[in-house]
């Protein structure tokens, strides 16, 4: 790379040094490393992972001393769009030592990671990161992230009489088929969702080290059978952190098998989470804990996306308490992605006021565009529009803003209010067509890490 720096892939032999680098870089202050980030890094390099391998880390190092000065990685995974699966490359653990910033080192590594991702057939890359920064690499902040609901523990309903109808038990590898099947059924509620097969569930239960904050407690929700009863059939699962964060117990996933009642499960589930949070607050911190953490539990936090069945049953319909952040998403070949999800678009069209549409939808992105041809409601051709003419366009979108529409993050009307140079302009039919093909829809993506 010049300046005595070289770029290479990592290997398992780099685990200790790279873990120390990332822990220090992502710590709150010099000399106060983030041990959970260090453990996550070490796990990725030294433990078997269902989708990741060590050489998917990039390392920039000083050629003379071997000192690591910058790094990132690519975690392959599968997501779904309205039930259609596609490959995603998740960029993570990005960091450069302060003395080596503003030299373009992250850009060089992003180019490598994007090439890896393309070689694996991924249609999208995604990252959760600091504001604005990743826009310069072709990403747009276009998918809700950290949409939370908070429940003060004093609002958790008390058990009035009798025994709890449901209980939680730790999940085991034997539960992986149930977890994968329940998760697959729940994905139907979300436009975008990460796909977890049995191997990924087993890894989440057994593959991570105790020191890593990416390791969650996975529990099975089942009826409480009472004494001397046969083992009950599970009805759902719960995923929450293993220590208190910000005076709260955070839940990251909760799903029930089809046909199970959220109204019946919610009250005992809340009471169980309250008891767990209070127990965490009373227990002494583990010697290898990333931080001592708060010594009280004031609330339960649910990070389940913008819409979830449990939200309707939380006390006082626990309100959103802050504006959600967003994922960064990058779609390097938009025609290829639209071809992949064409069945979803055709199904939307069939249920719309413009069902059986025949004709062309021309999307103008100013520097380029997209032409979609339909015949009797079928999407027959998808082609780039290299030299778009706004006068011929069905709708216009400033660069990358169309991704908000594609991923259900914003409606056409919302984009028009945000951007004066955005909107449908040819006819009411064009507007109805765009709104029918790309309606706003909720997503809840809990990525593979």
N, C-alpha and C positions, 0 to 999 in steps of 0.2 A: 504493500500500500504506500510505500515511500515513508520518509521520516523514521526509518528503522522499525516500522510496524508490519506485521504480517497477519493475514486472515486465514483461518483454517477451521475445519470441523473438530468438534470435541470427541473424546473417547472416554470410556469408563475410568481410565487412569487420571482424568482431570477432575474427578468427583470432589475430592477434598478441597483443591484450590479454587475451583469454580464455586463451590458452595460457600466457602469463606468470602470470596469476592462479592457474591450476590447478597449474602447476609449483611456485610458491612455497607454495601452501596444502598440497600433498601432499609437500613436502620434509621431510627429517629435522629441519631446524632453520631458524630465520629466516636468510635470506641464503644458504641451501643448497638451491636449488630442485631438484625432481625433473625432470630434463631429459627423461626418457622419457615422463612424464605430460604434460609440455608438448608434446612432439612428437606424442603420440597425440591430444591435443586439437586441435592445429593441423591434423593430417591429416584429422580428421573435418570440420573447417570448410572446409578449403581444397582437399581432394582428392576426386575422385569416389569414392563408396562404393556398394556394390550395394544396401544397404537403408536407409542413413542420409542425411539432408540437414541442412544447417546450422540450419534453423529448428526442429529438434527439440532444440536446446539452449534452456533457459531461462536468463535473466540477470536478477538483481536488481541495480540500480545506483542510485547517488545521483543524484537528478534534477538537482541543481545542478552537480556536478563531473563526472558521468558515470563515477565510480569504480565498478568491479564489486565487489560485496560478497558475492554468493552465486550459485550456479549448479548445474545438473544437466542430464542429457540422457536421451533415450529412444532406444534402438537397436532397431528392429524386427527380428524374426527369426522363423524357423519352427523349431519343435521337433516331435518325434514322441512319441507315447505308444503303445507296443506296435504301432508301425507306422502309427498314425493321426496325421496331421499337424495342427497347430494353430498359431495365431499367438501370439507372446510379445513383450511389451515389456520390454526389459532396461533398468533404470534404472542409470545409471553416472555417474562423475565428480561425485559429490555433495560440495559443500563450501561453507562459509560462513566469512567472515573472523571471527576470534575476537571482534572488537569488536562484531559484529552477531549473535551467537548468542543463543538463547533468546528470539527475537522471532517465532517461527513462520514464518520465511522458507522453510525446507525444506518444511513442510506446505503452504504456498500453492503451491509449485512442484510438489510431488507431486500435488496435486489437478489441476493443469494437465496433467501428464504422464499421469496415469491417464485423463483425459478424451481426450487424444490417442490413447492406446492403445485405449480402447474404440471410438473412431471408426474405427480401423483394423481392427476386428474381432478384436482379440487377446482370447483367453480367459484368459490368465495374464500376470502381471507377475513379474519376478524380479530379484533383486539379490544381489551378494556384498558384505557390509558388516560393520561393527563389531557386536559383541554387543549384543543386545536392541533397539537403537535403532529398527529398522524395524518392529518389532512394533506400534508405536503408529500405523502407517499401514495396518494390516490384513494384515501379512505374518507368516508362520510359518516357522521354521527347520526345513525339512522335506525336504531333499535333500542327500545326502552331497557334500562338497566337500573337495579336497586330501587324498584318500586315497592315501598315498604308499608306495612301496617303495624302499629304498636298497640299493645294491650297492657295497661297497668295491672300488676298482679292482684291489686285489691278489687279489680273488676271481674276476676275469674269467678264464675258461679260455683257456689258450694254444693256438695252432694247433700240432698235433703234427707234421704233415707235409703237403707239397704246398701248393697255392695255395688261397686263400679261395674257397669255392664261391659266395659272393654278395658283391656290392659295392654301394656307395651312389653315386648321382650326383645333382647338383642337379636338382630338378624345374623344368620350364619350362611356359609356357602351353599347349603342346601336350599336356601330361600331364593337363590339367584333366578330360577325360572319364574317364580311368582313375581319378583321385583321387575324383571324385564317385561313380563306380560302386562302387569298393571301400569307400568310406565308407558308402554306402547298405546294402551287404551287412552291414557290421559293426554297423550300428545295430540289427540284429535281436537282438543280445545284451543290449541295454539297454532297460529300460522307458521311460526318458526319454533323449532325445539331441537335439542340435542338428542341423539339416539343412543340409548344405553342397552347393549346386549348383555348376556349373562356373564361374559368374560369381564366386561367393564364393572359390573356390579360386584363380582368377586374381588376384583382389584381394589375397589373402593372399601371393601370390608377388610381385606387381608394384606393388600400390597403396599400400603403406606406406612412409614415409620410413625411412632407415637409423637415425635416432636413436631411433625408437620401439621400446620393448620389446615391443609387441604384434606386431612383425614377427618371425616365426620362420624358421628354416632348414627348408625342406621338401625332403626327399630321396626319390628313388625307389630301392626295393630291387629289384635284378635279378641274375640269375645272372652270374657272372664268365665271360665267353666265352673268355678267352684271346686269343692273337694271331690276327689275320686272320679272326675269326669275324663272322658277321652280328650286327647289334644284337639283343640278347636281349629277350624280352618281360618286362615288369615283373611282379613278384610281390607288391609291397606298397609302402607308403610309411612315412616317419618324419618327425615334426615335433619339433624341439628348439630350445632357445634359442641365441642367437648369441654369448653370453659366459657365463662361469661365474657362478653364483649360489651363495652360501654354500658355497664350496669344492667345488661340484659342477656337473656338467652335467645339466640337467633336460630330460627328454623328456616331451612333453605329448600325443603321439598316435603310435600305431604300429599299423598294420593290414596284413593280408595278403589278397590276393584269394582267393575261395573255392577250395578244393582245394590250396592251398599249405601246406607243412609248417612249423609253428612250431618243431618240434624241429630242423629243418635250418637254419632262418634264425637262431635265437636266438644261437648261439655266435659266428658272424661278425659279427652285429649288435652284440653287446656289445664285441667287439674294436674294431670301427670307432668306436663311441662313446667307448671308452677313449682311442683315438688322437686323436680330436677334442678331448676334454677336456684331454689333455696338451698338445696343440698350442695350445689357447686359453691355457693357463697360461704357456706360453713366449713367446707373442707379445706385443709391446708394445701397450698400450692405444691404441685409436684416438683421435685428437684430439677427436672429437665423442662419445665414449663417455659414457653416463650417469654412470659412476663407474669408477675404475680397477679395482675389484673384486679378488678374491683372486688370488694369483699361484701357486696350486697347485690341482690337481684330485685330491681324495681319494676321491670316490665318484660313482656314477651314480644319479640320482634318476628314478624313473618315476612320473608322475602320470597314471595311466590308469584311475582308478576303483577301486571296491572289489573288482572281479573282472575279470580279463583273462587271455587265454590265455598271454601272455608270462610272467606271474607264476609259473606252475608250472614254468618252465624257467630261472628266475633262480638263481644259485648259492645253495645252502642255503635255497631257497625264500624269498628275502629277505623278512623279516617287516615287517609294519606297525610303524612306529616312533612313532606318536603317534595320538591320537584324532582322527578326521577332523572338520573343521569342517562347516558346512552352508550351503547356499543358503537365502535367504529367498524364498518363493513366496507369491503372492497370487492368489486365485481369486475375483473379484468377483461372478460369476454361476455358482454351483456347479451348478444344474440344467443350464445351457447347456453346461458342460464335460462333465458326465456324459452328456448326449445325444451330444456329439461322439465320446466314446470308447465308446459303447454296444457297437459291434461287438467290442471287446476284452473287455468284461465278459461278453457273450453267449458268446464262445469259451471263456472260463474256466469259465463255468457248465456248458457242454456237456461239458467234460472232468472235471467234479467229481462227488462222490457225490450231489449234488442236481440232476443234469441233468434238464431238462424241468420245472423248478420252475414252478408256477403259484401266484400269490398276491402279497402285498405285503410289501416290506421297508421298515420305518419307522425312519428314522435320526433320533434326537433330539439336537439340539445345544443344548438347554436354552432358548435365546432364540428359536430357529427350528429347522427341521429339513428333511428330505427324504423324499419317499415315492416308492419305485420299485415299479412294478407289472409283473409278469411273467405271460406266458401261454405255457405249453409251452416254457419256456426263452428266450423272446423278451422283451426289455425294451420294453414297449408304452407306458408312460407314466412321465414323470418330472416331479414337481411339488414346489414348495416346501411345507413344512409349517409354516405361520406360527405356530400355537399348539400346540406339541407337548405331549403328555401322556406322561410317563415310563412310566406303567403300560401304555400302549399301544405303547410303542416296542419294536422288535426289538433295538436296541442304542442306547446313549447315549454321547456324546462331548462333553466340555467344548469351548467355542468354539475353532475352528481346529485342534483336535487330530485331527480326521478327515482332514486333509490328509496327515498322516503315513501313514495307511492307504491313502489314494487314490494317493499317489505311491510306494508300496512301501517307504517309509523305515523303518517299524516294523510288526511283526505285531500282531494284536489282543491276544495275550497280553502282549506287551511294553507296549502302551499301558495295559492293565489293571494291570500292576505299577507303572506310573508315575503313574497317576491313579485314585484310589479311586472317583471318580464316572464312570468309563468302563467299558463292557463290554456284552456281549450278555446279555439277561436273560429273554427269553420262553421259549425252548426250545433244545434241542440243534440242531434244524433251523435256527433263526435263526442260531445261532453258526456252524454249518457253512456256511450261505449267505454270511455276512459274510466268513469266512475264504477261501471259494472265490472270491468276487468280488474280494477285495482282498488277495492274498497279498504278502508281502515279496518284492521283486525288486530287483536291482542296477541302477543307472543310472550313466552316465558322460556328463556334459554338458560339452562344451567350447564355450562360447558364441561367438556372433559378436560381435566387438568392433571 
